[in-house]
Amino acid sequence: MFRQVAVVLFYCSLSVLQVHCFINGWSQASNLLLAGSKTYLSYSDSIAAGANHAMSECKHQFMWDRWNCPDNSLSLFTELNPTREMSFVHAISTAGVMFTLTKNCSMGDFTKCGCDNSKVGQMGGDNWQWGGCSDNVDFGERVSKTFIDGLETGEDARAVTNLHNNEVGRKVVRKTMQRRCKCHGVSGSCSIQTCWDQLADFRVIGSILKKKYLDAVRVDYLRGQLIDGLVTSTNEEQETSEDSTAMKKRNLVYLERSPDYCNANSTIGTRGTEGRECLRHPKDDASADEMDAWQQRSCKRLCTKCGLRVKKTKIVVETSCNCQFQWCCNVKCDKCKTEKNIFTCEIL
């Protein structure tokens, strides 16, 4: 019954418009974690917000990729093939839910949950001690693991792969925690500091997971374990080596190769690259340092390598300019029009 409830909750969380579905699913989960309908409603809102936060970050990270995190990436969470892209979806969605639950807990949005005060008052090093409001990452990790991992009802290769990638997402949230300190002492001498741990900005978490996506390892499933897909059956020692185990814990893993995503595919919800915008900046328009190299190569990746041509279109963009503060208390701006070139992928 618990896993069925978890599935209902997570599927509902994938759309802001389905809050009622979420509440109905949560009502089946009485006595699973904490008592009180207000707590349940808060949890469901937080999980929904976390899933949507993850979706927004996914779209940002893959803005200039052939696969650009289509809207159904999360709604088909347990149905799409276990490709490299789905390894990222599992990791980022788990991280998003854990991140939001942790933040809401530390802000006092849940009953019987708040800052992590487990180390308050303890000395943490030279001239500093634990204090302030540390984000309660233990709570966020525990609750997100309970419900996200509860989606996996099987014990096959897909389930083991998904659980692995879920754990990678949680580890990144925890390992990117940042220490903040406040000085105390006469005239700001900072003779002693009070320090606490805070979650990193979610953009940092998304960027790290994107790098892990690029370095993801294709694996096989053998005797209940995931092993490097490059390892042959004659390499028995490497399958159980410590190095192999360490790799599996820190890397995203996937089971199946991805399609090229150049063409539309209704089954997996991708629309191909035709009509997609790409970036191309002439030398006199922008320096190489102003753009990430991955973005600069987007026209080649999205258009020419998919058998399409790059179409240049000039558009007029209206923006606010010449803004002035007026007493009291308004800001008055002019409307300025500028021309801008956009590049899209079109059929030859």
C-alpha positions in Angstrom: 0.0 0.0 0.0 2.9 2.4 0.9 4.5 2.1 -2.5 1.2 2.7 -4.3 0.7 5.9 -2.3 4.3 7.0 -3.2 3.5 6.5 -6.9 0.3 8.5 -6.6 2.1 11.3 -4.8 5.0 11.7 -7.2 3.0 11.5 -10.3 0.7 14.2 -9.0 3.7 16.3 -8.1 4.7 16.7 -11.7 2.1 19.4 -12.4 1.2 22.4 -10.4 -2.3 22.1 -11.8 -2.8 18.7 -10.1 -2.6 19.7 -6.4 -6.0 18.1 -5.7 -4.8 14.8 -7.0 -1.8 15.2 -4.7 -4.0 15.8 -1.7 -6.2 12.8 -2.4 -3.1 10.6 -2.8 -1.6 11.9 0.5 -4.8 11.3 2.4 -4.1 7.5 1.9 -0.8 7.8 3.7 -2.1 8.5 7.2 0.3 7.5 10.0 3.2 6.9 7.6 5.4 9.7 8.9 3.8 12.4 11.0 0.3 13.0 12.3 -1.9 15.9 11.3 -3.6 16.9 8.0 -1.7 20.2 7.9 1.6 18.3 7.9 0.4 16.1 5.0 -0.7 19.1 3.0 2.6 20.8 3.6 4.6 17.7 2.5 2.5 17.3 -0.6 3.0 21.0 -1.6 6.7 20.8 -0.9 7.2 17.6 -3.0 5.1 19.1 -5.8 7.2 22.3 -5.7 10.4 20.3 -5.6 9.5 18.3 -8.7 8.6 21.4 -10.6 11.8 23.1 -9.5 13.7 20.2 -10.8 11.8 20.3 -14.1 12.7 24.0 -14.6 16.4 23.3 -13.8 16.4 20.4 -16.2 15.1 22.6 -19.0 17.8 25.2 -18.2 20.6 22.7 -18.2 19.5 21.2 -21.6 18.4 24.4 -23.3 20.9 24.0 -26.1 20.9 20.2 -26.4 19.0 18.0 -28.8 17.1 16.5 -25.9 15.9 19.6 -24.1 13.9 18.0 -21.2 10.4 17.9 -22.8 7.4 18.4 -20.5 6.7 14.7 -20.3 10.1 13.8 -19.0 8.8 13.5 -15.4 5.2 12.4 -16.2 6.7 9.3 -17.9 9.1 8.9 -15.0 8.9 5.1 -14.7 8.0 4.3 -18.4 10.8 5.7 -20.5 13.8 3.6 -21.4 16.7 3.8 -18.9 18.9 6.1 -21.1 21.5 8.6 -20.1 18.8 11.3 -20.1 16.6 9.5 -17.8 19.5 9.0 -15.4 19.6 12.8 -15.1 15.9 13.1 -14.7 15.9 10.7 -11.8 18.9 12.5 -10.1 17.6 16.0 -10.6 14.0 15.2 -9.6 15.2 13.5 -6.4 17.5 16.4 -5.7 14.8 18.9 -6.3 12.4 17.2 -3.9 15.1 16.8 -1.2 16.2 20.4 -1.6 12.7 21.8 -1.2 11.7 19.6 1.7 14.9 20.6 3.5 14.3 24.4 2.8 10.7 24.2 4.0 11.7 22.3 7.1 14.4 24.8 8.1 11.9 27.7 7.5 9.5 26.1 10.0 6.8 25.3 7.4 6.3 21.8 8.8 4.9 20.7 12.1 7.7 19.3 14.4 10.5 20.1 12.0 12.9 23.0 11.8 16.6 23.9 11.8 19.2 21.2 12.4 20.2 22.0 15.9 22.0 18.8 16.6 25.4 20.5 16.9 24.5 23.9 18.2 26.9 25.1 20.9 29.6 22.6 19.9 33.1 23.8 19.0 33.7 23.0 15.3 37.3 24.2 14.9 39.7 27.1 15.6 37.7 30.1 17.0 34.3 29.0 15.7 31.4 27.0 17.0 28.2 25.6 15.6 25.1 27.8 15.8 22.6 29.6 13.7 20.1 27.7 11.6 21.7 24.9 9.7 19.5 23.5 6.9 18.0 20.2 8.1 19.3 18.1 5.2 18.8 14.9 7.2 15.1 15.4 7.2 14.9 16.3 3.5 17.0 13.3 2.6 14.9 10.9 4.7 11.5 12.0 3.5 12.5 12.3 -0.2 14.2 8.9 -0.1 11.0 7.4 1.4 8.7 8.6 -1.3 10.9 8.8 -4.4 12.6 5.4 -3.9 9.1 4.0 -3.1 8.3 4.4 -6.8 10.5 1.5 -7.6 8.4 -1.6 -7.0 10.6 -4.1 -8.8 14.0 -5.6 -8.3 15.2 -5.7 -11.9 17.9 -3.8 -13.7 15.8 -0.8 -14.3 14.8 -0.5 -10.6 18.3 -0.9 -9.4 19.5 1.7 -11.9 16.9 4.2 -10.9 17.6 3.8 -7.2 21.3 4.3 -7.9 20.7 7.6 -9.8 18.2 8.7 -7.1 21.0 8.3 -4.6 23.5 10.3 -6.7 21.1 13.2 -6.7 20.8 13.1 -2.9 24.5 12.9 -2.5 25.1 16.0 -4.6 22.6 18.0 -2.5 24.4 17.0 0.7 28.0 17.4 -0.6 27.3 20.9 -1.9 26.2 22.2 1.5 28.0 25.5 2.2 29.3 26.7 5.6 28.3 30.3 6.5 29.8 32.1 9.4 29.1 35.3 11.4 31.9 37.1 13.4 31.5 38.0 17.0 33.8 40.1 19.2 34.8 43.6 20.2 34.8 46.1 17.2 34.3 43.2 14.8 37.5 41.5 15.9 36.0 38.1 15.0 37.5 36.5 18.0 34.9 33.8 17.7 32.6 32.8 14.9 29.2 31.2 14.8 28.9 28.9 11.8 26.1 26.9 10.2 25.5 24.8 7.0 23.2 25.9 4.2 22.1 24.3 1.0 23.9 25.6 -2.1 21.9 27.4 -4.8 20.0 24.8 -6.8 21.7 26.0 -10.0 25.0 24.7 -8.6 23.4 21.3 -7.9 21.9 21.2 -11.5 25.3 22.1 -13.0 27.1 19.4 -11.1 24.5 16.8 -12.2 24.8 18.0 -15.8 28.5 17.2 -15.6 27.7 13.8 -14.2 25.3 13.3 -17.1 28.1 14.0 -19.6 30.3 11.5 -17.7 27.5 8.9 -17.2 28.5 5.3 -17.4 26.7 2.6 -19.4 26.2 -0.4 -17.2 25.1 -4.0 -17.3 23.1 -5.9 -14.7 24.8 -9.1 -13.5 24.0 -11.2 -10.5 22.0 -8.5 -8.9 24.6 -5.8 -9.4 25.4 -3.0 -11.8 28.8 -3.3 -13.5 30.6 -1.2 -16.1 29.2 -2.1 -19.5 32.7 -2.2 -20.9 33.7 -5.0 -18.6 33.5 -8.4 -20.3 32.4 -11.6 -18.8 36.0 -12.7 -18.6 37.0 -9.8 -16.3 35.5 -11.3 -13.2 38.0 -9.5 -10.8 37.1 -6.0 -12.1 33.4 -6.6 -11.6 33.9 -6.7 -7.8 36.9 -4.4 -7.4 36.9 -1.5 -5.0 37.6 0.9 -7.9 34.5 -0.3 -9.8 32.3 0.0 -6.6 33.6 3.6 -6.0 32.8 4.5 -9.6 29.3 3.2 -9.3 28.6 5.3 -6.2 29.5 8.7 -7.7 28.5 8.3 -11.3 25.2 8.5 -13.0 24.5 5.2 -14.8 22.3 4.1 -17.6 21.3 0.8 -19.4 20.4 1.7 -22.9 21.9 4.0 -25.6 20.0 7.1 -26.4 18.4 7.9 -29.8 20.0 10.9 -31.7 16.9 13.1 -30.9 17.2 14.8 -34.3 13.7 13.6 -35.3 10.4 13.9 -33.6 9.4 10.9 -31.5 5.9 10.9 -30.1 6.6 7.8 -28.0 9.2 9.5 -25.9 7.7 13.0 -26.3 10.5 14.7 -28.2 9.8 17.0 -31.2 13.2 16.9 -32.8 15.4 19.9 -33.6 13.5 21.4 -36.6 12.4 24.9 -35.7 14.7 25.0 -32.6 16.7 28.1 -31.9 20.4 27.9 -31.6 23.3 30.3 -30.9 25.7 31.8 -33.4 27.7 34.9 -32.6 30.0 36.5 -35.1 33.5 37.5 -33.9 32.6 41.2 -33.9 29.4 40.6 -32.0 30.6 38.6 -28.9 33.9 37.3 -27.6 34.5 33.6 -27.0 34.7 34.3 -23.3 31.1 35.6 -23.2 29.5 32.3 -24.0 30.0 28.7 -23.0 31.7 26.7 -25.7 28.9 24.2 -25.5 26.3 26.9 -26.4 28.5 28.3 -29.1 28.4 25.0 -30.9 24.6 24.6 -30.6 23.9 25.4 -34.3 26.2 22.7 -35.4 24.8 20.2 -32.9 21.1 21.0 -33.4 21.1 21.9 -37.1 23.9 20.7 -39.4 24.6 17.4 -37.7 20.9 16.6 -37.9 20.7 17.4 -41.7 19.2 20.8 -41.3 20.3 24.3 -42.3 20.8 27.3 -40.1 18.3 30.0 -40.9 19.0 33.6 -39.8 16.1 35.9 -39.0 16.3 39.5 -37.9 13.7 40.6 -35.3 13.0 43.8 -33.4 13.1 43.6 -29.6 11.5 46.2 -27.3 13.2 46.8 -24.0 13.1 49.4 -21.1 15.9 51.9 -21.3 16.9 55.3 -20.0 15.3 54.6 -16.6 15.1 57.4 -14.1 14.0 57.5 -10.5 11.2 60.1 -9.8 10.4 61.4 -6.3 8.5 59.8 -4.8 8.6 56.8 -5.6 8.4 55.7 -9.2 10.8 54.7 -11.9 10.1 56.0 -15.4 11.6 54.3 -18.4 11.6 54.8 -22.2 10.9 52.0 -24.6 13.9 51.3 -26.9 13.8 49.1 -29.9 16.8 47.1 -31.0 17.4 44.6 -33.8 18.5 41.1 -33.0 19.5 38.1 -35.1 18.1 34.7 -34.1 19.1 31.4 -35.7 16.9 28.4 -36.1 17.1 24.9 -37.6 15.2 24.6 -40.9 14.8 21.9 -43.5 17.4 22.1 -46.4 
